[in-house]
Amino acid sequence: MISLHTTIIIPCFNEEKVIAETYRRVKAVMKEFKKYEILFIDDGSRDQTPTILRNIARADKSVRVLMFSRNFGHQPAVTAGIRHAAGDVAIIIDADLQDPPELFPEMIRIHQQEGANVVYGHRTKRKGESFFKKITAKLFYRSLNSLSEVPLPLDTGDFRLIDRKVMDAFCQFGEKNKYIRGIISWLGFSQAPIHYVREERFAGETKYPFRKMVRFATTGLLYFTKKPLKLAMHLGMFCVFVGLAMAAWVLWLHLSGDASVARGWPSQLITIIFFGGVQLLTIGVLGGYIGSIFDEVKNRPEYIIGDAINFPEHKPGKKHR
């Protein structure tokens, strides 16, 4: 019997087809735990997920539910779970059952025996995902790791155990557009992997279509590294050098009396397009960072809780930052 007080954090959005099975499998594993809570965060679901969660929480007082007033996103949902976790450790797992709840006891064992403040899930294989998604995920994580000032574990998601030290340190962050797995790596502490095969979704559809994947990747790049700004500056310097070299070459042709200098409309057009593209790319990179600054200075709450079940101390509608 595991005596460590444990919080299971489960963000969910439109998971009516899987949420009952998620609860069943998590609850079966928690029989090995002496003291625990299962914390669902409903991210503004528009299907029957809130109704199912209310029924589960009504029948099981170890289940607590936070319901957002609308859809705020996966990372705010995880943030809310960490801020409201009462356990000595918390385990973050998505509701789609791609990450196995049966690993919870092994994660606790690694935490206790190896003294790891963080036990992160390392995916050795990803079942049920397209070749495109697998290859783009690999490219993203390796690109981000090469750009980041802090080493980030490859092929990992938010499935992980964090202890109270990490939770308390995390709660000091006031940023809105968080890249949580990056923050946890940035915090340091002792971190250890647990290797596993990621399964297919139990039911339903992925909540990360291509558009959201691109947005999430952009958040990770802009949030966790300033190197794109430096790359844009170096690219601009390179283009200036190329432009000066071309100008010197054209001037030399003109002074030498080469008749071909009067021609070259295609080369001029290509040059204009090239430098125009560089300028737009640089402006776009700057705009991404300025947009992030704009979101922060507005200082809006990261999420708003519309209802809380089995949280007697919570008042519905209270804002959280």
N, C-alpha and C positions, 0 to 999 in steps of 0.2 A: 504494500500500500504506500503510495507516494504522499508524503505529509506536506509538501510544499504548496502553499496557497497559490493557485494558478488561475489566471484569466485567459479564456480563449476568445480572441477578437475575430469576428467574422463580418466583414463588410459585404453587403449584398445589394443588388439592383436588378429588379425584374427577374427573380429567381424562383418563381412559383413552381416550376417543374422539378426543382432539385432541393428546395430548402427543407422539406420534411425529411428527405433522405440524409441531408447534411446533418440535421439535428440528431437523427437516429444513430449515425455512425460516430459522431462526436460524443454523444451521450454514452454509447457503449464503451468507448475508450476511457471516459472519465470515471468509470466504475473503479479504476485502479487508483484514483486520486481521493484523498481524504477530504480536502477542502478545495472548492473550485467555484467558478462562475463562468457561464457562457454568455458572452456579450455580443449580440447582433446589432449592427448599425445599418439601418435601412436608408439607402441613399435616394430617397424620393421615388421609390418604385411606383409604377403605374399599373401593375397587374395585381394579383391576389397575394403577393408576398407580405404586405403589412397585415392582412387579415390572418394569414397562417401564423405569422410571428406572434400576434396577439393571443391566438389560441394556445400556442406552445407555452408562452410566458404565463398564461393564466393557469395552466396545468402544472408547470414546473417553476418553482420559485428560485431555482438556481440559474434560470435564464433571465437576463436583463436585455431590454431592447431600447435603443435610441432611434427615433425616427426623425429624419431631416424634414424641414418644411418643403423642400424641393430637391432636385438632383444637383448636388454640389461637386460630385466627382469621387473617385476611388481614394485618392490620397487624403482629402479632407475626412473621409469616413474612417480611414485608418488612424488619422490624427485624433479624431474624437474618441476612438476606442482606446488609444494609449492614454489619453488624458483622463478617462473615466475608469480605467482598470484599477481594481482594488487589490489584485494579487501581488505576491512577491515577485512573480515572473508573469510574463504575458506571451502567448503564442499567437501570431498573426497568420490567418489562413483564409483564403477566398472560399466562397460558398459553392463553387462549381465542382469541388471534389477532384480536381486535377492533382492537388497536393494531398497526400494521404494522412488523415487524422491519426492513423495507427502508429505514426512516428513520434507522437507526443511523448510517450514514456522514454524513448531513446534520446530525445532532445533534452529531457530533464536529466537523464543519466550523464550525458556529455557535459551539461551545465554544472552538475554537482561534482563529478569526478575529475573533470579537466579544468574546473574553475573558469569556464568561459562565460563572460557576460552576455555574449551574443552567440547563438547557434543558428546559422543560416543554411537554408536548403540549397544544395547544389544539384542542378539537374544534369544527370548523366545521359538522359535520353528524353525526348519530347514526343509522345505518341499523339496521333490524330491531328497533327499540324502540317500545313502545306509546306512544300519545299521553299516557297517564297518567304513564308513567315519565319521559317527556321534560319534561312540564310541572312535575312535582313536583321533578325534578332542578334545573330552572331556578329554581324558587321557593326551594329549599333553598340553593343556592349564593349567590343574591342576598340572601337573608335573613341567612345567616351572614356574608356580607361586610359588610352594613350593621351587624351587631351586633359584629363583631370589632374589636379595637383595632388589628389589623394588616391591611392590605389583602391580600386573597387573590385570585389570578387566577380569573376566572370560567370555567366550562365546561372544567375540567381534572380529571384523575384522578391516579393515581400514576405514569403513564407519563412518565418524565423521565430526564434525565441529570444526575448530580451528581458533582462532582469530589472529590478527596481532602480539600480544606479543609472542604467541606460534610459529608462522611462523618465526619471526625474530630470536628467540632462536634456532629453528631447523636449520636454515641456517648457524649457527655457527659450526655445526658438519661437520667434514671433512672425516669421515669414509666412506668406499666404500660399504661394505657388511652390509647395515643397516637392522635393524628390527624396522620398523617405529613405529608401535603401542607400542613397548616397549620404544622407545626413548621418545615418547609423554608422556607416564606414568612417565618416569624418570624425565622429565622436571618439574613435579609438577603442579603448578597453580591450579585453581579451575576446577574440572572435574565433570560432571553430566551425567547420562545415559538417553537414550531414548529407551524405550522397543518396540520391533516390532517382527513380524513374518517374517522370511526370506523365500521368495518365490522360486519356481523353476526357472531355467534359462528360459528366454523368448524364446530363440532359440540357436542353435549351441551347441558346446560341451565345457565341462569344460576345462579351461586352467591350471588346477592344477591336473594332473594325479598323481598316487601314487609316481612316481619317484620325481616329483617336490615337492610334499608334504613332503617327507622325507628330501629333500634338504632344504626346507624352515624351517622345524622343527629343523634341525641341526644348521642352521644359528641362529635361535632364542636361542637355548641352548648355543652355543659357544659364541655368541655375548653378551648375557645378564647375564651370570653367570659364575663364576670360580669354582663353587662347584663340577662339574665333576672331576676337578683336585684333589680336596680334597678327593672325594670319591675314586678315583683311588689310592691315597696315603694310605687311610685307608684300602682299600682292600688289597693292597700290604703288609701292616703291619700285617693284619689278616693272610694272607697266610704264612708270615714268622713265625708267632707264631705257626700256625698249623704244619709247617715243623719242627720246633724245638721240638714241642711236640711229633711228630711222631719219630723223631730221638732219643729222650730220651726213648721213649717206646721200640723201636727196640734194643737200647743199653741195656736196662734193661732185655729184653728177652734173649739177647745173654749172658749176665753175669750170668743169672739164669740157663743157660743150656737148655732152651726151644728149642726143635728140630724144632719147626715150623718156627723159624726165617730164616731157609734156603729157605723156600718157599715164595710165595707172589709176583710172577711176575705180576699177574693182578693188585694188589694194587700199585706196582711200576709204571706200565703203566698208571693207572688212575692218580696217583700223577703227573707224567710228563705232561700228557695232561692238567691237571687242572692248574698247575703252568705256563705251556706254554700259555694257554688261558688267564690267568691273565696278563702275560707280554704283549701279543699282544693287549689286551684291553687297558692296560695302555699306550702303545706306540701309539695306535690309537687315544686315547683322546689327548695326547700330540701333535700328528700330526695334529689334527683338529685345535688346537690353533695356532700351528706354521704356518699352511696354511693360517689362517686368518691374521697373522702378515705379511706373505709373500705378500699377496694381498695388504696390506696397505703400506708397504715400497716401492713397485713398484711405487706407487703414480700416477697410470694411471687415466685419467678422468673416472668418474663413468658412463658417457654416452656421446655420441656425437650427436648433432642435425644436421640432414642432410638438413632439410628445416623447415621454420617457416612461417605460413600463418597468415596474419593480425597482424604481429609483425614488424612494419616498422623499428624499431631500431635494429633488429637482422640481422646478416650476416650469411648466410648458411655456414655450416662446422665449425662454432666456437665451440671450446671445452669448456665444463663446468665441474666443479669439485664440 
